[in-house]
């Protein structure tokens, strides 16, 4: 299978000189199409920084990120914008839905940016909202939805445009364990049925165990990349 | 979607948006009302003054402006007025003979400003005949009759039927004098008019100053619509081309009134501009606060692939909506208030007594506003344009958001 993401020698420093913080110290990794990868590690190990760099939200200090074989380091801001719009879906820890848009409008936002016709948008979004179990809640605003429902809308928003890669930063951190399990079921199903490639960070042992591949981050480096192993998952469980 | 986002974002903080819209609305209401009121006064001033004098467009001897003298007259005035009167834009033509003299009675003498008029034309055009407080106004058949102001009548102890002698120099420079009887006394409340002006039939004025029949100091055209002034001036100029006469707009005939309007209009717009400028700070504050509160949301939108251009458009649309709503409120309220004043008028004598003088000119004491689509359009454009302009700073803030920092 082809690599959706290829990261080589990636470093990221915040600040300069003696106060510089080395968030990433030469990360190399590859994510293949259809992967369902969890990224774990203690706070400050560089998980979010790595996700931000892969998603083109931030620029590395050195090294390279390639999405679908195309290096993103030299892309302009607007080209990066287009890349995020067309090829990457984002799921944030605190949902980050647009409060003045309904569930349906939130989910269709990226399709609208892509210039899809209203009718086609509506069809796709209604289908995906049904898939994530939000049928009948399409017209509700985020404030009228529970945390779990909001995260389902966020997942729908991330996958509706069928991106090459879905990046999720601790997608289950703000929901209870039952809801977290439901969200993981949903993402796993979307991965299997739609072939969506997922890379998500987590502190949750149960979430790690659901992944087919585990990346362990330690001090800005990849300490382990391979199958989820129970002991490792338990060691890195930060869930209270 | 940008429209929907902008509109809904506007109403997230309903109270703040309403306060902003009402602030713009009330400020614009004041601006519309006072500008329309001032425009009404200027219009009234122009119309009243030009009707009392020789009209919107005046023909004089080309040297008269530099050194007014009775021997500088328009010889073919009657013929010229016929041709001017044929112009479609012209409501009425007027002939005036202007001069100076010394009015004497048994009790004293006073320098007087003499105006030879066509009584029937004046009765239609000028406000003076409507301000007679004793006797009557002149009639076309009158011979040696004059009307004088109350102040002049007081100084010379004149009243209806009393005699006065007017001494002056005629067009040849010779000293001449005539005996007149007072037909009536007028009162405008304006010292320059009531104290010095003396009107007599134009035929007798010609005789007094030794002017040929059919001549006049001024040939004037009163227009149906003052907006046609430039066109009529051009046409009349062509009629007198090559002769000894020249056509002037009223602004050159009564420069003090034109200057007054220019200065007053400028200061009025500056004052209203300052008011609007202060209101724009409210809008600026609202939009900036609204943007600063939503930094995280903008970061999400940018992360999802929204182009900075689209985000800017959303901020501009929010400002545009605020501007439109405020302008609609202000133009409606201000327009209605000014329209009421246009229809019903305001009697300024309640504040200042009978006469109203602006820059030495006598105007009707009932003041009317003048609401024009042009004023409303430009005020709306200014407010909406300024609103859009001040949204530039918040707009830049929105698109310069650090996505990673905001999402952390």
Boltz contact constraints between the chains, C-beta under 6 A:
constraints:
  - contact:
      token1: [A, 52]
      token2: [B, 404]
      max_distance: 6.0
  - contact:
      token1: [A, 57]
      token2: [B, 303]
      max_distance: 6.0
  - contact:
      token1: [A, 57]
      token2: [B, 403]
      max_distance: 6.0
  - contact:
      token1: [A, 57]
      token2: [B, 404]
      max_distance: 6.0
  - contact:
      token1: [A, 58]
      token2: [B, 404]
      max_distance: 6.0
  - contact:
      token1: [A, 81]
      token2: [B, 305]
      max_distance: 6.0
  - contact:
      token1: [A, 81]
      token2: [B, 307]
      max_distance: 6.0
  - contact:
      token1: [A, 84]
      token2: [B, 305]
      max_distance: 6.0
  - contact:
      token1: [A, 85]
      token2: [B, 305]
      max_distance: 6.0
  - contact:
      token1: [A, 90]
      token2: [B, 303]
      max_distance: 6.0
  - contact:
      token1: [A, 96]
      token2: [B, 300]
      max_distance: 6.0
  - contact:
      token1: [A, 100]
      token2: [B, 8]
      max_distance: 6.0
  - contact:
      token1: [A, 100]
      token2: [B, 9]
      max_distance: 6.0
  - contact:
      token1: [A, 110]
      token2: [B, 304]
      max_distance: 6.0
  - contact:
      token1: [A, 112]
      token2: [B, 1]
      max_distance: 6.0
  - contact:
      token1: [A, 113]
      token2: [B, 305]
      max_distance: 6.0
